[in-house]
């Protein structure tokens, strides 16, 4: 129930995002993907991660269909779009049902992610991309509505055939990603404390520098910031917004400092944000190391520090020394 509810929430967001394609396609996407995820969960009941992974893939498919379908076949008849959308989904679920006896043992096996089938999955992805590129490159968008409708249905039928032919590789990749998600889920509790500490310090810096910006604005006789319409005076809300944008180095550009003192203060805050990011990364890496079994941790303190340094640099950890 949890996996299905999360998948439905995800699809509700996606359905709302593609609502400009019409409410019919949004409703079909919401119901069709929800039913497909439920069917896949019944076929492969190996945990919620697999179902959520399938929902994520179907959500990306929905977005690509809305973008490519509208760009390549803008004049296709409205009735054809829901049919074309459901065709690959129904074909994939049907193929999973047909091959369930062969796929279930592989999905249920507790093993590390296997990269042996990744090249074949890359071939499936390349074939899907080729269909999308050809649909956009060929002049279907200038054809008559009837021709565009047939071309849309033909392209989605080709994608359905490719999905059926490579259903085993797709399901195996979903199972591998689900295994990684399973490991990540087990570490969430260990990472909760460093993540909460990072968020707390981030909020503290945002509020502190926001107050400094507002105090400087209040004490100044001239405007210290520049907006889209020229020099402006910002309130506390604007100061907090500018502080958050500066700390994250996003740089929207809607509020810009024009005073040298404020520019220096913003520079200090940006540097503080970079140091905070390094602190957060280090603490999260320590939390992930704390979740390692004792048998995998070296006994010597120097080796523990070398392991943490290698993890922080993204390098391979050194071989542990002999145990006494």
Helices and strands as residue ranges (DSSP letters): H 2-17, G 19-21, H 23-43, H 48-72, H 78-98, H 100-108, H 118-137, G 139-142, H 145-165, H 167-219, E 225-227, E 230-232, H 236-248, E 256-257, H 260-290, G 294-296, H 301-313
